[in-house]
Every structure is written in C-alpha cells, then in structure tokens.
Amino acid sequence: MSIAAVPAAEAGTDTILSVNNIEVIYDHVILVLKGVSLSVPRGGIVALLGANGAGKTTTLKAVSNLLRAERGEVTKGSIVFDGERVDRMTPNELVRRGCIQVMEGRHCFGHLTIEENLLTGAFTRRDGAAAIRRDMEMVYEYFPRLRQRRNSMSGYTSGGEQQMCAIGRALMSRPKMILLDEPSMGLAPQVVEEIFEIVKDLNAKEGVSFLLAEQNTNIALRYATYGYIMETGRIVMDGDAASLRENEDVKEFYLGIGEGERKSFREVKSYKRRKRWLM
C-alpha cells in the first residue's frame, strides 16, 4: 500500500482518524487544548508540530484515551477512529480496534528482554501463537538490530534500540494506526534517520497510518504527507508537507532558514507570528 498523498482535510471517507474541535481540561479547571481539529488519511503520515508545551502530547493522549490516568478529560468535541467514535472507550478497547500510542521517552520494560518486551505488545490478541510468531519475525525484519539484541535486557540497550523496541512492541498489536510521540528525542541524527526510514517502510509496505508528534520539524516534514502546527493548545497552521516546508513563517521560526539573515526566537515578537498565521 502506498502513502496516500491526499491533504488530510480532503480525505473524506478515506480518513482513518478525525479529531473534531476537542477541548481538554486537567483537574477540572486547567484548559490545555482549545478547539483542536485534525485528521489523518488512511495510509498517510501526518505530522503534529510545535515547540515543547504546545499541546502535542496531550492531543495524542486524547486520541489514545490515556488522559484519565493524568486527571485529564475531553470535555468538548469528538474523536472518530476508523468510522467509530472512540473518545469514551478504554485504551485497551482502542488498541483492539487498531490504534496504539508509542509514548515519548520510549518506556520499555527495563527488566525484560527485547523479545519479552515485544511479546507484551500482543497481549490483546486472540489469534494464536503461530500468528504472533509470524509478526515477531516481521518486526525483526524491519528492525534487524532487535534480532541481534533479542535476549538482552532492554534497560541495557541504547536509546535507539529502545525506541525501535517501543515501535516494534506497538506493531505486535497489529495496528491500523500508530500515534508516535517525539521519536527523535535524545537520539543521534543517524539513528533518527534510520527510525524515520523504517516508519516510511511500515507505512508503505504494511499500510500502517501514522500521526507523529515532533519538535524536529525538518525531518518530520520530509517524511510526512501533511502537517499541523500547534501553539499554546491550538492548531495555528496546517497544510501539505511541501507547502509547509516552503512557508516563510515555518522556515523562519522552525527551520531557521528564513529570507535574509538567520533570526532567533528572541529577536522576533511571537505575537507577530501568531497574527500572521491567524489572518
């Protein structure tokens, strides 16, 4: 299955995820997300971009129903996955329907081996040991480093290997879509390239859709088909990846390559940026 090069907003019936004007509140009083709407086309890679604290992780947790563990809740709007409203489901129910999140910071079980970690990803499955073994082999084909380290305690492996393990564990649930939170965080550039290449292959060959939250705008827009940019809990800009890469605001504030002299965030008033984006 090839990547669907369709703008998310125009995906229509080919949309696998639709987040519709949601509001998220923590502790019944702290408003974190304000009217966030986005969509992911079936078979696409969509990037959710923005600085630390913009609301990217909260958006992913709203989709995966992990907010309640942090005293957060979706108080307005709706979330539809694969044609079914899911914002009142449990995380387990959502995983069984094919949507799973890979958390920021990898979160492998350090006392388990790589292979044992991968097997935990299949806990919701009921299709038998033979099918699970086939998928384990598929994970090892995409991540040959994991095959080499399969009997190693994951807590003693490198950051890149732990990120691969976390993605591989998600694959063991046989997902239709993976929510990938900050996959480049704390990793060397070469390892980041390797992981994004594997994401591209999983999308193209296995038909897995991705919504990935990233601060590394440069690499995210190279691999995504569509992108949304968040600031202070709102979507302030969206468009196909090629258009965002060429947008002067994005180049200036996220890629550092605007026209003229290179500028830093400190040299420009942020309200000007928001004013231009919201006009």
N, C-alpha and C positions, 0 to 999 in steps of 0.2 A: 504493500500500500504506500503510495507516495504522499508527500506532505501536501496538505490542502492549501494551496496559495490563494485563499479567499479571505478578504477582510472579515474579522470576527463579527463586525456589526451587520454584515450582509450574509452571514452563513445560513440563516433561516432554519429549515428542517435539518440541516447538516450540523447544527450546533449541539455539542455534547454537554456543555456547561453554560448556564445562563444565570448570572448574578444580577438581580433586579432591584436597584435602588435600596440597598440594605443599609441599616443603621445598627451599629454595635455599641453597647454600653457595658462598662465594667462596674461592678459593685453598685449597680442600680443608679449610678449618678455620673460616672465619667464617660462622656461621649467620645468615642475613638474613631469610628467610621461614620461618615455623613453622606448618605445618598450615593453609595458606590454601586456602579453598574459596569459589568464587563461580560464578555462571552468568549468561549473557546470553540473553534470549529472542530468537528470530528476529524481526527488525523492531523491536527495542527500543533504548532508550538507557539504559545503566546507568552510574552514576557511581561511581568509586572515590575516596573522600575521605580526607583526613588531612593532617597537617602535613608539612612538609619532613622527609625522612628516615624517614617511616613505612613505606616499602616499596612505594609505588605504582608507581614507575617500574620497579623490579625485577620486580614482578608482570607488567607489560606486556611486559617483555623476556623473561620466562619463556615467555609465550604466543607471542611472535613469534620465539623461538629466537635472540635476539641476545646471550644471556648468555655464550656461549662466547668471544666476542671480548673479554670482560672477565674471563676466567678464573672464570666462574661456571657452575653447573650445577644442574639439577633432580635432586635425589638421592632424593626420595620422591614418591609420588603420581603423578597422570597429568593430561594436558590433552587434551581431546577437542574438535575443531572440526568442525562440520558432519557429525557422526556418525563421525569417524575420529580415532584417536589421532595426535597431531602432535608431541609433545614430543621426538621423536628426528629430526624432519625438519630439513632446512636451511631458512634463511629464504627462499630462492628457491622451494623447493617449496611452502612455506606461502603465499607470495604468489600462486603459480599456482592454489592451491586457494581463494583469495579472501579471505585475511586479511593485512592490512598495517598497519604501525605508522607514525604520524606522530610523529617524535621531539620531545622537549622542546627548545625553542630554535630550532625551525624548520629549520635545517640545509639551506638552499638552496645550490645551487652558484653562488657569487657571481660567477664569471667567465662564466656562461652567462646568456642572456636568459631572461625569464619563459617564453617559448614553448619554448625548448630545455629548460628545467627540466621543464616538463610532459611533453615527449616522452620524457624519461628514465624517467618512470613507466610507460611502455608497453613497456619492454624485454623483459618476459616474455611478451608477447602474440604470437600467431601467426595472427591473424585478418585481416591485411592493412591496407594504408594507408588504404583508404576507411573502415573501421570506426574506425580511430584518429582520422581527421579528424572523424568524427561525434562522437566522445567529446570531442575538443578543443573543438568548438563547444558541447557540453553544459556543459563546465567554464566556458567564457566566459559562458554564460547565467547560471550560478549566481554567478559572480564577475566582474561587468562591469568592475571595476577592473583585472582582469588583462588583459582585452581592450585596454584603453587603454594598458597598460604592456607589451604583449606583446613589443616589441622592445627593452625596457630591460634593462640588466644587473641581475640580481636583487639583487646586492650593493649597488646604489644605490637600491633601493626602500625603502619604510617597513617597520617591523616588522609592521604589519597586513597589508600586501601580501605580505610574505614568508610569513606564516602562511597566507594564502589560497593562495599558490603551493604550499606544502607539502601542504595538503589537496587541492588540485587535482591535484597530481602523484600522490597516492595514488589519487584517483578514476580516473586514466588506466589503472590496473591492473585496472579493473572489479571492485572488491572486493565481497564479501558483507558484510564487517565491517571497520571501521577502529578501530584502537587509537589513541586521541588523547591525547597526553601533555601536560598543562598548556597548553591552547590559549590561556588568558588571560594567561599570564606576560608581564610587561613591556609590556602593551598598554593603551591608554586605554580607559576604560569604554565609550565609544560604539562603539569598534572591537570590543570583546569582545561586546557585544550583537549587532552585525552578524554576527560569525562564528557565534555560537550560533544565530541565526535561520537561517543557511544550513545549519548542521548539522541543525536541525529539519526544514528543507525536504528535504534529501537523504535523511533518514530516512523522511519521509512519502511523498515522490514517487518516489524511486529504490529504496526498500526496503533501504537500507544500515543495518546494525546498528552501534551504537557502544558501545565501552567507553572511557569517558574518565576519565583521572586528573586530579584538580583539587584545588588548595588553596582556590579560591574556592567555598566550599560553597554560598553563597547562590545564585549563578547556576546552578551545576550542578544543584541540586535543583529549580530552576524548569523545567529542560528535560529532566531525566532522568525515567524512569518508575520506577526502582528505584535504591537506593544501598547501598553498603557503606562502612563507616568503618574505617580501619586505624590501628593504633598499634603501633610497635616490631615490625613484621613479622607482626602478627596481625590478623585481622578481629575487631573488638570489638563491632560492631553492624551490623545490616542491616535493611532494610525498604523498603516503597514510599516514593517521594519525599515524598508528602504527610504520611505518618506521621513521617518523619524531620524534616521542617520544623517539626512541632508538638512534637517530643520536647524536654523541658526541658533535658536534657544537651546535645543538639545546639545548641539555641538559646543556651545559656549559654556553651559553650566554642567554638563555631564561628561562630555568628551574632552573639554579643554582645548578645542581647536576652532574657536570662532574666528571670524574675519578680523584682520588686524592683529594687534598684539594679544598674546595669550593673557587671559584675565583669571583672577582667582575669585572665589565666592566672596571674599572680604571686600573686594573692590567694587562690587555691584550691589545695589539695594535689591533685596529679594522681592519687595513689593512690585518693582518694575517687571520682574519676570512673571509673577502671577498675573499682573494686569495684562501683559501681552498675551499670555496663554488663554485667559478667560474672555478676551474680547471677541 
